[in-house]
Amino acid sequence: MRKRTTLLLLMFIASITIQLFGIPYLGITFTDHELEFDYVYNWDIIGTGGWYSGYSENFRANGHYEIDHIGTVASVSCVITWTFQAWLEGYLEENYGGTDYYSFTYSLTDGQYLSPGDQEYDATGLNVWFHIPGGIQTDTYSMLNETYEFVGDGLIWSGHLMPFTGKRLVSAGQYSRDDVYGQFEATYTIDEFFTPEGYLIGEILREEDKGYSSGYYSEFVLNSYVFITSSSYLRPFCIWMYLLAYWFPLLFFAIIFYVVYEHYRWKPRVIRASGKKQEVVVERKMPGGLEFSIESPYSEMILAYLSRAKIQGKTIVSAHNQENLKGIGFIEPNGKVGTFFGKYSEDLISYTKVKYAHAEVPRLIGFKTIEKYDVFKIEYLQGMEVHYDANLIEPARDQDLDAIMRLIANEDSGTSKKKDAKWVIEAAKSDIIVIATVSPKEEWVKDILTEILRRNYRKPEIYLDRVLLGVGFATPGNETGWLYGLYVHPAFRNKGIGRALVNARLSILKELGCNSAITEIAEWNSPAKGIYDDFDAPKLGKVNLFGKKMPKVKVRRF
C-alpha cells in the first residue's frame, strides 16, 4: 500500500511540476493599449550530415509588443531580448546577445506594413506576422513573404506544454538558400495558429537543408517555434486535451495500479506452521465444505458473523488447511479495521494490511495495544426470566437512525457528525437495535435538561417529542447471540438505562432461540461489568484492539 501510494504521489508531483513549467504560457495581460502581447521565439539548427555534422546553434528571443490604434493605422513599439549560441562537437563556439527596441506602423485594413522597423526585417509592402485584421474569413492569407492556406481548426502546444485551439494556416514549399550558411536546397513547412479574431497564438516551422558549405556537402535541420506567452486577447485554451494529457494518465495508472495491487494483495498465501508438515492457506474467501475448528469464545458466533458480513459488505478472509477452518477475519468496507478469530490471526492481519485489528492474541508485532477487553458469556437464557420496561425500551426504526448516529459520534469522537458513526446504517440491515427514549416533558427529564443547559453540556438528541437516552446492538446466532455497542448519554447514566438496554436485548435473543449471549467490556469499565454481575457471567478470555497508531476517533468492533 505504501509503495503504491508513493508511486502515485511521485506521478502526481511530476504532473504538477510539468504544469508549473507551462503556467508562463497561460498569461493574460491587462493593458491600457489596444493590444499587447509577449512571446518567445526559439530556433535551433542541428547539423545532420557532411560539413555540418556535430554543429548546432540556437537562438532564443523574448519579445514584448504594445499596439495603439490611430484611425485605421496601428502604431507598434516593441522590445526584444535575445541570445545566440553556436556549438561544435559539444564545445561552445559563439555566445552573445542583446536587447533591441523597434517601432513601426501597419494598416488595420489589410495588415500591410506602412513603415519599416519590425526588428531587422525589411517588410515594406508585406503583411504583419502577428495580426490578420478582420479575423479568419477566407481561404488564403499573406504574411511577410509567405502565402498560407486555411485548413480548419488545429491544436498547438504552447511551449510544448499547454494546449490551445486555433485557426490553422499552413504553408509548405522549397527555396534555394545562399547565405552565411552556404548554398542549400531547402524544404519547409509552416503551421500558423490564430484566434478567430485574427491574433497569433503560435507558429511552428520545420526546415530541411541539403547542399554545400565552404565547398563541402552539408545537411542540417532548422526547427523554429513562436509561442505567445501572455496577451490582452483571449487565446482558446483546450481544456479537454489538458485533462487528457495531465490528469487522465494519472487516473488510468491509478486504476491499473489499484487492479494490480488488489490482485497481488489478495493473492492466496501458503504458510507452514512451525513443527508441522501440513500447509495452511490464507486467502480472501471462505471455501465451502470446511469443518469449523476455531478455538475461540466466539466460535459459536462465526456462522452469524459470516452472514452478517455478507449483508454488510465486509471482506471475509480465512486460514484453512483445505479441510478445517483455522482462522477467520472480517474486514470493514473501508479496509482499515478488521476483527480476527482463531490461531492464525497474526497471519490474517499481515495478509489484510489493516490499520486496526481486534484479535484474541496478547500482542502484535508492529502494532500498539490501544484497548483491552474482557469477554463474558451469559448462559442459560432459555431458563432465565428477563424483564425490562417496554415504555422505556423499544426497537429502533429508520426514523431513529440519524439521532442514534449523532449520539454515538458524540461518544466516540466528541462530534455530532453522522459520518463518524455511519456503521449504524449497515448494522441496521442485519442486527437488533434497541433504544431508550422518554418524553422531554417528564419532570425528572426536564430537571436533567435544565442542568445540562446550565452547565453548557452537550444536549441529548431530542426528536419526534422524544429524548434519546441510549442505544444497544445485538447480533443473533443459532445458539448464541452477541451484545455490543451499548451507549447511554452521560447525563442519564447510573439511572438503570444501561441495564434496561441489556435486558431488552437478552429478551429478544431469548425469543429468537438463543440460549447464551457473549459480550466484551473494556477492562477499565467497572460500571458496565457490574451490569453483568447479576447474570453470573463468567469471563472467557480477552480481546485486544491493536493499531498502527493511536486513532483520532474511537475504533469500535462492529
Rosetta blueprint (number, residue, H / E / L):
1 M L
2 R H
3 K H
4 R H
5 T H
6 T H
7 L H
8 L H
9 L H
10 L H
11 M H
12 F H
13 I H
14 A H
15 S H
16 I H
17 T H
18 I H
19 Q H
20 L H
21 F H
22 G H
23 I H
24 P H
25 Y H
26 L H
27 G E
28 I E
29 T L
30 F L
31 T L
32 D L
33 H L
34 E L
35 L E
36 E E
37 F E
38 D E
39 Y E
40 V E
41 Y E
42 N E
43 W E
44 D E
45 I E
46 I E
47 G E
48 T E
49 G E
50 G E
51 W L
52 Y L
53 S L
54 G L
55 Y E
56 S E
57 E E
58 N E
59 F E
60 R E
61 A E
62 N E
63 G E
64 H E
65 Y E
66 E E
67 I E
68 D E
69 H E
70 I E
71 G L
72 T L
73 V E
74 A E
75 S E
76 V E
77 S E
78 C E
79 V E
80 I E
81 T E
82 W E
83 T E
84 F E
85 Q E
86 A E
87 W E
88 L E
89 E L
90 G L
91 Y E
92 L E
93 E E
94 E E
95 N E
96 Y E
97 G E
98 G E
99 T E
100 D E
101 Y E
102 Y E
103 S E
104 F E
105 T E
106 Y E
107 S E
108 L L
109 T L
110 D L
111 G L
112 Q E
113 Y E
114 L L
115 S L
116 P L
117 G L
118 D L
119 Q L
120 E L
121 Y L
122 D L
123 A L
124 T L
125 G L
126 L L
127 N E
128 V L
129 W L
130 F L
131 H E
132 I L
133 P L
134 G L
135 G L
136 I L
137 Q L
138 T L
139 D L
140 T E
141 Y E
142 S E
143 M E
144 L E
145 N L
146 E E
147 T E
148 Y E
149 E E
150 F E
151 V E
152 G E
153 D E
154 G E
155 L E
156 I E
157 W E
158 S E
159 G L
160 H L
161 L L
162 M E
163 P E
164 F E
165 T E
166 G E
167 K E
168 R E
169 L E
170 V E
171 S E
172 A E
173 G E
174 Q E
175 Y E
176 S E
177 R E
178 D E
179 D E
180 V L
181 Y L
182 G E
183 Q E
184 F E
185 E E
186 A E
187 T E
188 Y E
189 T E
190 I E
191 D E
192 E E
193 F E
194 F E
195 T L
196 P L
197 E L
198 G L
199 Y E
200 L E
201 I E
202 G E
203 E E
204 I E
205 L E
206 R E
207 E E
208 E E
209 D E
210 K E
211 G E
212 Y E
213 S E
214 S L
215 G L
216 Y E
217 Y E
218 S E
219 E E
220 F E
221 V E
222 L E
223 N E
224 S E
225 Y E
226 V E
227 F E
228 I E
229 T E
230 S E
231 S E
232 S L
233 Y L
234 L L
235 R L
236 P L
237 F E
238 C L
239 I H
240 W H
241 M H
242 Y H
243 L H
244 L H
245 A H
246 Y H
247 W L
248 F H
249 P H
250 L H
251 L H
252 F H
253 F H
254 A H
255 I H
256 I H
257 F H
258 Y H
259 V H
260 V H
261 Y H
262 E H
263 H H
264 Y H
265 R H
266 W L
267 K L
268 P L
269 R E
270 V E
271 I E
272 R E
273 A L
274 S L
275 G L
276 K L
277 K L
278 Q L
279 E E
280 V E
281 V E
282 V E
283 E E
284 R L
285 K L
286 M L
287 P L
288 G L
289 G L
290 L L
291 E E
292 F E
293 S L
294 I L
295 E L
296 S L
297 P L
298 Y L
299 S H
300 E H
301 M H
302 I H
303 L H
304 A H
305 Y H
306 L H
307 S H
308 R H
309 A H
310 K H
311 I H
312 Q H
313 G L
314 K L
315 T E
316 I E
317 V E
318 S E
319 A E
320 H E
321 N L
322 Q L
323 E L
324 N E
325 L E
326 K E
327 G E
328 I E
329 G E
330 F E
331 I E
332 E L
333 P L
334 N L
335 G L
336 K L
337 V E
338 G E
339 T E
340 F E
341 F E
342 G E
343 K L
344 Y L
345 S H
346 E H
347 D H
348 L H
349 I H
350 S H
351 Y H
352 T H
353 K L
354 V L
355 K L
356 Y E
357 A E
358 H E
359 A E
360 E L
361 V L
362 P L
363 R L
364 L L
365 I L
366 G L
367 F L
368 K E
369 T E
370 I E
371 E E
372 K E
373 Y E
374 D E
375 V E
376 F E
377 K E
378 I E
379 E E
380 Y L
381 L H
382 Q H
383 G H
384 M L
385 E L
386 V L
387 H L
388 Y L
389 D L
390 A L
391 N L
392 L L
393 I E
394 E E
395 P E
396 A L
397 R L
398 D H
399 Q H
400 D H
401 L H
402 D H
403 A H
404 I H
405 M H
406 R H
407 L H
408 I H
409 A H
410 N H
411 E H
412 D H
413 S H
414 G L
415 T L
416 S L
417 K L
418 K H
419 K H
420 D H
421 A H
422 K L
423 W H
424 V H
425 I H
426 E H
427 A H
428 A H
429 K H
430 S H
431 D L
432 I E
433 I E
434 V E
435 I E
436 A E
437 T E
438 V E
439 S L
440 P L
441 K L
442 E L
443 E H
444 W H
445 V H
446 K H
447 D H
448 I H
449 L H
450 T H
451 E H
452 I H
453 L H
454 R H
455 R H
456 N L
457 Y L
458 R L
459 K L
460 P L
461 E L
462 I E
463 Y E
464 L L
465 D L
466 R E
467 V E
468 L E
469 L E
470 G E
471 V E
472 G E
473 F E
474 A E
475 T E
476 P L
477 G L
478 N L
479 E L
480 T E
481 G E
482 W E
483 L E
484 Y E
485 G E
486 L E
487 Y E
488 V E
489 H L
490 P H
491 A H
492 F H
493 R L
494 N L
495 K L
496 G L
497 I H
498 G H
499 R H
500 A H
501 L H
502 V H
503 N H
504 A H
505 R H
506 L H
507 S H
508 I H
509 L H
510 K H
511 E H
512 L L
513 G L
514 C L
515 N L
516 S E
517 A E
518 I E
519 T E
520 E E
521 I E
522 A E
523 E L
524 W L
525 N L
526 S H
527 P H
528 A H
529 K H
530 G H
531 I H
532 Y H
533 D H
534 D L
535 F L
536 D L
537 A L
538 P L
539 K E
540 L E
541 G E
542 K E
543 V E
544 N E
545 L E
546 F E
547 G E
548 K L
549 K L
550 M L
551 P L
552 K L
553 V L
554 K L
555 V L
556 R L
557 R L
558 F L
